Amino acid sequence: MQRGALLDAARSLLSEGGTEALTFPALAERTGLARSSVYEYFRSRAAVVEELCAVDFPVWAAEIEAAMEQAQAPEEKIEAYVRSQLGLVGDRRHRAVVAISASELDAGAREKIRAAHGGLVAMIVEALSGLGQAEPRLAAMLLQGVVDAAVRRIELGAAEDPAVVTEAAVAMALRGVRG
């Protein structure tokens, strides 16, 4: 229960204040634990983010997969893939991991995040094959690049409304995969 409370506090801190806000004293204050108790659960901020990824990423992947399963045609699956990922940007679990993932993660944590993203890319390969893509894995990685760029644009609070960014990313993705 304490571990879950610490993860929830970490999500909130990262969502509200970014990387700088995630400190062990802040985690202790949010959860009512002694600072030394936080170290019993996590050895570092990177360990906190690793755990957040391990807990939250499968949930996101399941949401994306469920959206894709409701679609019939390959193009509809691709649209669901893009829209569902961009829809997660507003989720505080996603904001929390994005806030810290670019910072001081060790190689192991970075590899776990890369592997999780690789799982997302694998979801879309079949739909791209169905559209006749000669290199569906490459096309999937490039498509994920479009999604990642749109995520960054939304996360930065760009001048465009997130819905505008989403529509542009969907249009670009669909035009791109059609060739």
BELHU-V336982 format. One record per run of one state. SS is the DSSP state (helix for helix, strand for strand, loop for the rest). FROM is the first residue (numbers start at 1). LEN is the number of residues. Records with the same first field share a line. If there is no record, write none. Layout:
SS = FROM-LEN / FROM-LEN
This chain:
loop = 1-1 / 18-1 / 22-2 / 32-3 / 42-3 / 71-3 / 91-1 / 102-5 / 131-5 / 156-6 / 179-1
helix = 2-16 / 19-3 / 24-8 / 35-7 / 45-26 / 74-17 / 92-10 / 107-24 / 136-20 / 162-17
